[in-house]
Structures are given as C-alpha cells and as structure tokens.
Amino acid sequence: MKCIMSPFSLCYENIAAEEYLLNNMEEHIFLLYINAPCIIIGKNQNTYSEINQNYVRQHHLPVVRRMSGGGAVYHDLGNLNFCFIADNKGKEIDVVFREYTRPVLDVLHNLGVPAEFTGRNDLSVNEKKISGNAQYYTSSKVLHHGTLLYDSDIPSLAAALNVSEEKFVDKAVKSVRSRVGNIVDYLDKPLSIREFSKLITNHVMNTFSDCQAYSLTKKDINSIKSLAEEKYATHEWNYNAFSEFTYKNNFKCTGGNVELRLNLKDGIIKNINIYGDFFGKKDIKELENLLKDTSYDFSVIEKKLSSIDPDDYISGLSLPLFMEKIF
C-alpha cells in the first residue's frame, strides 16, 4: 500500500487525484488531503439544489462533483479527508465501510474521543456527525473516502449548504442534513490538524504491513492537474451533469408579487414562465423569450440581462434582485 499526503489544497486537484490514483496505480492506496474552503457534491446530485448559490458566489467557493454517491459536504482547512483504494473483493458495502473507517476510529479512541459507527456511513460522537463516507466501485477496485470534521467552521458549513428544498423539483439524490460536531472539541489536550493527520498516517502504516510512504512524482502531479482542468474544474461536470429539473421561486418587489418557474435540461433553460400581479410597461413574454435556451449560469444570464431594464417588465424589479431570485 502506498501512503500519500496530497500536496494539493485545491478541491479540483484532490478529487482528480483520487481518480488518477484509482486508474493508474496497481498498488493499494491510502491518501490524505486537506482542501481550502469548497463544496463537494455527490455524483448523483443536482448541484443547484444542494448549495446556497448566493453564498457560494459571495465567498468565491469552488464547487466540485466527486465520483462517488452520497450527499453534499463542505470542506475547509479544518477538515481532514482520507481515501482508501483497494481491490474489490465482492464485499458488502457496509462491510467495506467498517473495514476502511476502522483505522480512523482506532486513532479517535486512542485520543479519548468516544466516536462510533452510526447510520449507514457515518462516524458520530454524542449523536453529532464527525465523519461522512462514500464509495465508488469499478469492476476490480473500490474507492472508499471520508471526511473528518476536525476543526471546521460550522457556521460557514451551515450557510454554504443552506438551500430551500421547496424551490427545486427533481429526481436527484438529496443530502440528509445532520447535527455535526468537531473532533477537536472532544480532545483532552490541543492537537493541530497536521499532528492529527500524522497520527492517522502512522496508525495506517503500522496496521497494513506493506504500507510505504510515497510522494507524487512530477508526472503524477502534471497528470492530476490536467485531469482537474479538463474535467473537475469545468462547469459542465460540476453543474450540468444532472439532466433535468424544475426551479421555482415566489418573491415580492415594490411592483407586486412574482412567481418564477424555470424548466432546465442539461444546464439549459428550456422553458421559463413569470407570473404575478405586478405591472410593467413591456410584455413579460419578451423577458421570458430572452432567457429561453440560455445556459443556467450566473455570469451568462447576468450578461444577457444587462441589455435590458427588468423594471420595464416588472415595476420595481432591479437587475441585482432578479439575478438573486433566478438562482
């Protein structure tokens, strides 16, 4: 087994590293990484309905879709992430989950943290979730990875993933929100996240007799960066992978009540309807037709709307307010 501490802090590159190691290394892998603030989306999720889009834009948070299923998670520099890649031996999912979270659980217990397996894929302390896990299978391998909330910014986590479920109608897998807690709050003595990651690394290396430290080569790094740029950093992969959904929003401006409905497919606004008791100087159908067949992308729509004054169609509606409500 190769034991690797990732040199990357950008989520696109760390998620790309998982795919690269899965497909290009014959040996088993243990990988640790820490991402700068970002949001990681499950493979089968609708990104738009999992994130607080206004918060993400305001805080310039990268959003990336991973290979595995499961729910959306917030990462920051207080969040340690681990990944095991091994042969797929036909074991049941829950057996694999326990096998590859056991080393982490051992370290927590050694530190006096009363963590335990809960639910289908979590580690918890006093009914607060400290780790969520997910898996991805190929015909010959399994990739098991998990988060460890060590000293994460919980208010930012809550704000970034705070979405009104009533606005989105789709068939995508929804995240299950849980009470969360930080591991550091249960330690008897202070320990940095780097010291914590070192304890986990040492325990894994002592647990698996064939485990050896490995540093990514220049070739590895260049290949991972290329994969990140070509796939994981793209709007197409991160937002448009989910095929079809409906977005709706009801709001009020000085001109009256507005009901906004968008039908989207492959990231494109296929149909838009704007209803309400508002007044306007121009026909609302003109505004609807302007946005029809447009990419559901903030910068694209903002540029398209910059050529008109929304107040002409809905009295009292400003461009910033309309942009906020569209997303």
C-alpha positions in Angstrom: 0.0 0.0 0.0 1.2 3.5 -0.9 0.6 6.1 1.8 0.3 9.6 0.3 -0.2 13.1 1.8 -1.5 15.2 -1.0 0.5 18.3 -1.9 -2.7 20.0 -3.2 -5.1 22.3 -1.4 -7.5 22.9 -4.3 -10.5 20.7 -4.4 -10.5 20.1 -8.2 -7.0 18.7 -7.9 -7.6 16.5 -4.8 -10.7 15.0 -6.4 -8.8 14.5 -9.6 -6.0 12.8 -7.6 -8.5 10.2 -6.4 -9.5 9.3 -9.9 -5.9 9.3 -11.2 -4.7 7.0 -8.4 -7.6 4.7 -8.9 -6.9 4.3 -12.6 -3.1 4.5 -12.7 -1.7 2.7 -9.6 -1.6 -1.1 -9.3 -0.9 -0.9 -5.5 -3.4 -0.2 -2.8 -3.6 3.5 -1.8 -4.1 5.4 1.4 -4.4 9.2 0.6 -4.9 12.1 3.0 -5.7 15.6 1.9 -7.0 19.0 3.2 -9.0 21.3 0.9 -9.2 25.0 1.1 -12.9 26.1 1.6 -15.1 24.4 -1.1 -18.2 22.2 -1.5 -18.1 18.6 -2.7 -21.2 17.2 -4.4 -22.2 13.6 -4.7 -22.1 12.1 -8.2 -25.9 11.7 -8.4 -26.9 15.1 -7.0 -28.3 18.3 -8.5 -25.7 20.9 -7.6 -28.1 23.8 -7.9 -30.4 22.3 -5.2 -27.6 21.4 -2.8 -25.8 24.7 -2.4 -26.6 28.2 -1.3 -25.7 29.8 -4.6 -25.6 33.4 -3.4 -23.3 32.4 -0.5 -21.1 30.4 -2.8 -20.7 33.3 -5.2 -20.2 35.9 -2.5 -17.4 33.8 -0.9 -15.9 32.5 -4.1 -16.3 28.9 -3.1 -15.3 26.3 -5.6 -17.8 23.5 -6.2 -16.8 20.1 -7.5 -18.6 16.9 -8.2 -16.9 13.7 -7.0 -17.1 10.2 -8.5 -18.9 8.6 -5.6 -22.5 8.9 -4.5 -23.8 10.3 -1.2 -24.5 13.8 -0.1 -23.0 17.3 -0.4 -20.3 18.3 2.1 -18.4 21.4 3.0 -14.6 21.3 3.2 -12.2 23.8 4.7 -8.7 23.8 6.3 -10.2 22.3 9.4 -11.5 19.3 7.6 -9.2 16.2 7.0 -10.1 13.9 4.2 -9.0 10.3 3.8 -9.2 7.8 0.9 -8.5 4.1 0.6 -8.2 2.4 -2.8 -8.1 -1.4 -2.8 -9.1 -4.5 -4.7 -12.9 -5.0 -5.0 -13.3 -8.4 -3.3 -17.1 -8.5 -3.6 -17.7 -7.5 0.0 -21.0 -5.8 1.0 -20.9 -2.0 1.1 -21.4 -1.8 4.9 -18.5 -4.3 5.5 -16.2 -2.2 3.3 -17.3 0.9 5.2 -16.4 -0.6 8.5 -13.1 -2.0 7.3 -11.8 1.3 6.0 -13.1 3.5 8.8 -11.7 1.2 11.5 -8.2 2.7 11.4 -9.6 6.2 11.8 -11.9 5.0 14.6 -8.9 3.4 16.4 -7.0 6.7 16.4 -10.0 8.6 17.7 -10.4 6.1 20.5 -6.7 6.3 21.4 -7.2 10.1 21.8 -10.1 9.5 24.1 -12.8 10.6 21.6 -15.9 8.3 22.1 -16.7 8.0 18.3 -18.9 5.2 17.0 -20.3 3.9 13.8 -23.8 5.3 13.1 -26.3 5.1 10.3 -25.2 3.7 7.0 -21.9 5.6 6.5 -21.2 8.0 9.4 -19.0 8.3 12.5 -20.5 10.2 15.3 -19.8 11.5 18.8 -22.6 12.1 21.2 -25.1 11.9 18.3 -23.1 14.6 16.4 -21.7 13.6 13.0 -18.0 14.0 12.7 -17.4 11.9 9.5 -19.4 11.0 6.4 -18.2 8.4 4.0 -18.9 7.3 0.4 -17.6 4.7 -2.0 -17.0 4.2 -5.7 -16.7 0.8 -7.4 -15.0 -0.3 -10.6 -15.0 -3.9 -11.9 -11.8 -4.6 -9.9 -11.4 -1.9 -7.3 -13.2 0.0 -4.6 -12.5 3.6 -3.6 -13.6 4.5 -0.1 -13.3 8.1 1.1 -14.5 10.1 4.0 -14.4 13.5 5.7 -13.2 14.2 9.2 -14.6 17.4 10.8 -11.6 18.2 12.9 -11.8 21.9 13.5 -14.1 23.1 10.7 -16.0 26.4 10.5 -19.5 25.0 11.4 -21.4 28.3 10.7 -19.9 28.5 7.2 -20.7 24.8 6.6 -24.4 25.5 7.5 -24.6 28.7 5.4 -23.0 27.1 2.3 -25.4 24.2 2.3 -28.5 26.1 3.4 -31.0 25.6 0.5 -34.7 26.0 0.3 -35.9 22.5 -0.7 -39.2 23.9 -1.9 -37.5 25.7 -4.8 -36.2 22.6 -6.6 -38.2 19.7 -8.1 -36.1 16.8 -9.4 -35.2 13.2 -9.1 -31.7 13.7 -7.8 -30.4 12.2 -4.5 -30.9 14.8 -1.7 -28.4 15.3 1.1 -29.6 14.3 4.6 -28.7 17.1 7.0 -27.3 16.0 10.3 -26.2 17.7 13.5 -22.4 17.9 13.2 -19.5 18.5 15.6 -15.7 19.0 15.5 -13.3 16.3 16.8 -11.1 19.0 18.4 -13.9 19.7 20.9 -13.6 16.2 22.4 -9.8 16.1 22.8 -8.2 16.2 26.3 -5.3 18.3 25.0 -4.7 20.6 22.0 -3.6 18.9 18.7 -3.2 20.6 15.3 -4.8 19.1 12.3 -1.4 18.3 10.9 -0.5 16.4 14.1 -3.8 14.6 13.9 -3.2 13.6 10.3 0.3 12.3 11.3 -1.3 10.1 13.9 -3.6 8.6 11.4 -0.8 8.1 8.9 1.4 6.3 11.4 -1.5 4.1 12.5 -2.3 3.1 8.9 1.3 2.3 8.2 1.5 0.2 11.3 -1.8 -1.6 10.6 -1.0 -2.5 7.0 2.3 -4.3 6.9 3.0 -3.5 3.2 2.4 0.2 3.6 5.1 2.6 2.5 5.3 6.4 2.2 5.0 7.7 -1.4 5.4 11.2 -2.8 3.7 12.0 -6.0 6.1 12.4 -8.9 6.2 15.3 -11.3 4.5 13.1 -13.8 1.8 12.2 -11.3 1.3 15.9 -10.4 1.1 17.1 -14.0 -1.4 14.3 -14.9 -3.6 15.2 -11.9 -3.6 18.9 -12.8 -4.5 18.1 -16.4 -7.4 15.9 -15.2 -8.6 18.6 -12.8 -8.5 21.3 -15.5 -10.2 19.2 -18.2 -12.9 17.6 -16.0 -13.2 18.6 -12.4 -12.9 22.3 -12.8 -15.5 22.5 -15.6 -19.0 23.9 -15.3 -20.3 21.1 -17.4 -19.1 18.4 -14.9 -20.0 20.2 -11.7 -23.3 21.7 -12.6 -24.8 20.2 -15.8 -24.2 16.5 -15.1 -27.7 16.2 -13.7 -30.1 16.2 -16.7 -33.4 17.7 -15.8 -35.1 19.7 -13.0 -37.6 22.5 -12.3 -36.7 25.6 -10.3 -39.4 27.8 -8.8 -39.3 30.9 -6.6 -42.0 33.2 -5.3 -41.0 36.7 -4.2 -42.3 40.2 -3.8 -40.9 43.5 -5.1 -42.4 47.0 -5.0 -44.4 46.3 -8.1 -46.2 43.3 -6.7 -45.9 39.5 -6.3 -43.8 37.5 -8.7 -43.8 33.7 -9.3 -40.8 32.4 -11.3 -40.7 28.9 -12.8 -37.8 27.5 -14.8 -37.5 24.1 -16.5 -33.9 23.1 -17.1 -32.3 20.2 -19.0 -28.6 19.7 -19.3 -27.9 23.1 -17.7 -30.1 25.0 -20.3 -33.3 26.9 -19.5 -35.7 25.1 -21.8 -38.8 27.0 -20.6 -39.4 29.9 -18.3 -42.7 31.3 -17.0 -43.1 34.5 -14.9 -46.5 35.0 -13.3 -47.8 37.6 -10.8 -50.0 40.6 -10.0 -47.2 43.1 -11.0 -47.4 45.9 -13.5 -45.0 46.5 -16.4 -44.6 48.7 -19.4 -43.4 45.9 -21.7 -44.8 42.4 -22.4 -43.4 39.8 -19.9 -43.1 37.3 -22.8 -40.2 39.4 -24.2 -38.3 38.8 -21.0 -39.2 35.1 -20.9 -38.0 34.7 -24.6 -34.8 36.5 -23.8 -33.8 33.8 -21.2 -35.2 30.8 -23.0 -32.4 28.4 -24.3 -29.8 30.2 -22.2 -27.2 28.4 -20.0 -28.2 28.4 -16.3 -25.0 30.1 -15.4 -24.9 33.3 -13.3 -22.4 35.2 -15.5 -24.1 34.2 -18.7 -27.6 35.3 -17.6 -26.2 38.5 -16.0 -24.6 39.4 -19.3 -27.8 38.7 -21.2 -29.9 40.8 -18.9 -27.5 43.7 -18.9 -29.0 44.8 -22.2 -32.5 45.4 -20.7 -34.1 47.0 -17.7 -36.1 44.5 -15.7 -38.2 47.4 -14.3 -39.7 47.7 -17.8 -41.3 44.3 -17.4 -41.9 44.1 -13.6 -42.3 47.5 -12.0 -39.8 48.0 -9.2 -37.6 45.0 -10.1 -33.9 45.7 -10.2 -31.3 43.5 -12.0 -29.5 42.5 -8.8 -32.8 41.4 -7.2 -33.8 39.5 -10.3 -30.5 37.7 -10.5 -30.7 36.7 -6.9 -34.2 35.3 -7.4 -33.3 33.4 -10.5 -30.7 31.5 -8.5 
